[in-house]
Each structure stands twice: as C-alpha cells, then as structure tokens.
Amino acid sequence: MGQMANLLIIDDDVMICDTMARVFADMGHDVSRAVTLKEGLSQARKTDYDVVFLDVRLPDGNGLGEIGTLQSARSSPEIIVLTGYADPDGAEKAIKANAWDYLKKPASIDALSKTLSRALQYREEKIAYRPRQEPIRNNIIGESPKVKACLDLLVRAADSSANILINGETGTGKELFARAIHDNSDRAEKNFVVVDCGSSRRPSSKASSSATPRGPLPERTGPRRGLSSTPTAGPSFWTKWASCP
C-alpha cells in the first residue's frame, strides 16, 4: 500500500505495544494504542482504522469475542490476532470470524511487517473493487461484516467472465447469490438459466429417434441446440452438480 495507514494495537503488554508502535511508525503509519478491550473498542468507534492488531487475553475480556464488533466499525478494519496462548480452537474461531491473520507471540518484526503489508494490499484491492453504489441484492438481507464481505465478493464476481464456484449447505442461499451476481453483471439483460443436476437424466449413448404412423423418423446424428446456446441465454447456475451423471 503506497499511502500511510491508520493502525490500532490492542494489547495489555506495554513493551509489545511500544515496540510495534515504533516499528510501524518508522514505516510511515499512524499508530494508536489501547491496553484494554473497552478502550480499544471505544477508539475503534471514534476513529477510522485500516488494521487492528488484537490480543486475545485482555484484562477485561477475550479479544476473539469482539472481532465482529471491531469489523462492524465504520471503516471495517482488517483484524490481525496476536496471542501468547495460541491454540487450534482459537485459530479456527479467529478465521471463522474473518480475521486476516492469527499470530503467536512473540512474533518477529519481519512476520508482523509481512502480514501487515499483505493485509493493507488486500484492503487496497478490496476498496478498489467496492461498488460506487449499493449492488442489487435480490432479497439478500443483513449488514453484518460477513454479509458485507460476501457482497464485496459478489461485485468482484459480477465483473468477471470466469466460472464461479459457490459453496454452502442446502438452504444457505447459493442460488440467491448466483442470481445477484447475474443481475449486477453486464449480462443482466439475458436470461438466467438454472440447471438442476439432481433431476437431469443421463443422456443416451444412442442417437435419438421418434416413430410416426408412417414409420420411424430418421436418426438425428447432427448437433442439437441446447437452451444455453440460444441468443437470449445468459449465465447458467448449475445446482446439485455433484449429482451430475
């Protein structure tokens, strides 16, 4: 990221705070510090931060439980978790909460600098792709950080002509998001074709033929035009593709 960033460090270890603040300030960034969770949350509400370094075990609470609160701030900062008590469950919880990274203390200056640079580069790209106006949601509701992150990806997907894989359990809204991608793309005027692979029949290896009172019709050996090849056809959404024959 070419420009100066605004950083917040929430950690009750004063020595770590001072060291990180000095290193990041030398890199040209503005750095604020908080030694309690309450103080950090208060600062995040008042100031627009690009990245927040968040300790887990703080005097007044667990930082992992407030990742969503920090992300819901006006600037939606990236969260880098720092902890001296790293464990698989904590790492999984942080990643599921969309934290940018999860580092065990003491982290080297090189590791901190690299993860900060990557987080700022990602943030710069994300802002560049952010739509100038609210995307067409098509009944997608919610304003949580996770929903906003999904909408950011939706806009990026709509600008692309690549094939897109949408993962999720049954009923989580995969087709809803697929339709929203279509409606926000430059192909929105064309039809949105849904292909339910679960109900598709396995194609016969023989050429199709039909019978009439006068006898069988000639076998169709040439290529047949499908729905997706018609002039009005647009993107297709293949659901239950694991059931394809």
N, C-alpha and C positions, 0 to 999 in steps of 0.2 A: 504494500500500500504506500503510495508515494506521499501522502499527506499525514500530518500529525494525528494521532488517535487519542481519544479520551479514555483512560483506564481507571478501574476501581479495584483495589485489593482489599478483600475482607478476610482478615486473619488476626488472631489474637497474639501471634508470635511477633513481637515488635521488631526483633532482629531481622526476621524474614521479610517483613513489610518494608523496613528501611533499605535492605539490600535490593529487593525487587524494584522499589521506587527509584532508587539511584540508577540502576541499570537501564530501566525503561525511560527515565528522564534523559539519560545520555543518548538514547536512541531518538530523542526528539518528541517523545509523547508527554502528554499531561497526565499526571498520576495523582489519584486521591486514595486515602487510606481509611479503613474503619476496623476497629478491634472487636466489635460486637456485631451480631446479626441485626439487631434493631437499628444500630447506627448505619450499617451498610444498606439496609432496605430503605431507610429514610433518605440517604444520599441518592440512591437509585431512582427514587420518585422525583427528586428535585432537579437532577442533572442528567443530561443525555450522555450515556457511556457507550462506547463501542464494544469493549470487552470487560468482563468482570472475572477476576481471579477469586475463587470462593473456597475457603477452608470448610472442612466437614464438621469437626467438633469445635464448636464455639461456646463461650461461657453461657450464652443464653439460648442455645438451640443447635439443631443439626442443619448444616447448610444444604444438604441434599433435599430436604423437605421444602426449601424456598427457591429452588431453581426456577420453577414455573412462575413464582411471584416476580423474580428478577427479570425473567424473559417477557413478562407482560408489561414492563415499563414502557414508556413512550418510545424509547429508542430501540427496544428489543435487542439488548446486547447479547453477544456470544458469551457463553459461560465456560470457563476453564476451572475444573475442580482440582484443588490441591489438598492432599491429606497425608498425615503421618501414619494413618491406620488403614492402609489400602486393603480391601478385601473384594473377592469376586462379586458378592451381592451388592456392595456399594458401587462398584464399577458398572454393573448391569443397571442399577437404578439410575445412575447418572446418565448413561447412554440412552435409556428409555425416555428420560426427561429432556432429551435433545441437548445435553451438554456437549460442547465442542470437543473437550478432551478431559481425561482423568489421570492426573499425575501424582506419583508418590513422592512425598518429601523425604529427604532433601532433594529437590530436582536441580540439575545443573543449570547454569546460566545459559548454556547452549541449548538445552532442551526447552527451557522457558522461552527463549528468543525464537526458536523454530516454531513452536506451537502457536505463539503469538502472531508471527508472520503469516502462517497458514490461515489462522482464524481471520485476520484482517483482509487477506487476499480473498477468502471465501465471502466475507461480508461485502467487500467492494463489488464482487461479481453479482452477489445477490441483489444489492441495491441497483446495479445497472440493469438487471432484468425486471425490477419491480415495475408493475404497470403504472402508467400515469393516471389511470382511473381504475375504479373498482372493477374486477373481472366479473363477467356474467356468471353467477353462482349456480343457477338452476337448482334451487332448494337446498344447497349446501349451507348449513347454518353453523353459527359458532364464531367466537372471536378469540379463542384460546391460542397460545403460541403454537400449538401443534396444528391447529386448523390454518393459521396464517402461514405456517411453513408449507403445508400442503398446497395452499393457494399459490404461493410463490413457485412451487414446482409445476403446478398446473399451467401457469402463464409461460414458463420456460418450455414446457412440452408443447403448448399450443403454437409456439413459434418455430417448432421443429417439424421436419418431414420424416423423422426416424420412427421406427416401430417402437411402441411403448408397452412395457410390462407393468401392470398394476396388480400388486399382491394384496391379499386380505381375506379374512374369513367370510363365509357366506353372510350376506346381510349388512356388510360394513359400508356399502356404497360405491363399489368399483364401477358399476355402470353409470352411476350418477356423476362421478368424476370423469369418466370417459366422454359422456355427453357434454360436460362443461368444457373439456379440452377441445372438442369439436366446435362448440359454439363460440369459443374465443379465438379460433384459428381463422386463417384466410380461406378455409374450405367450408365455412359455416353455411353457405348458401346451398351446398349439396346435401344429399340425403345422408343420414347417419344409419349405417347398416349394422344390425345386431345379428350375430351368428351364434346360436346356442349349440355348441358341440355335443352337449349331452343328449340332444334329441336328433342329431344328424345320423342318417343311415350310412352304413358302409357302402361305397359305390361298387357297383358290379364290375367285374373284370371283362364282361361281355358288352358288346355294343348294344344299345337299347333298340328294341323293335316293337312294333304295335301290329295288331291284327284288325282287319275290317271284314265285312261280309264278302268282299271280293278276294280276300286272301291277305297274307302278311304284307306290311309296308316294307320297303327296302330298309336295310340296316343303316343306321346313322353312324358313319365312320369319321366324319369330319369334326372339327372342334365345335363345341357348343358354348354359346354365350351365356355367362352367368350374370347374376344380379350385380356383382361388384364391377362388371365391365361396362355397364350401361352409362350413358353420358351424365345422368343425374346422380350416379352413385358417388358417395364421398367415402370418408374413413369407415372402416368396419371394426366392430367391437366383438372379439371372439371370447365368449364366456364358457366356462367349464371346459377349457381347452385340453385339460388332462384326460378328458373323456373322448377326445377325437379318435376315430377308428384308425 
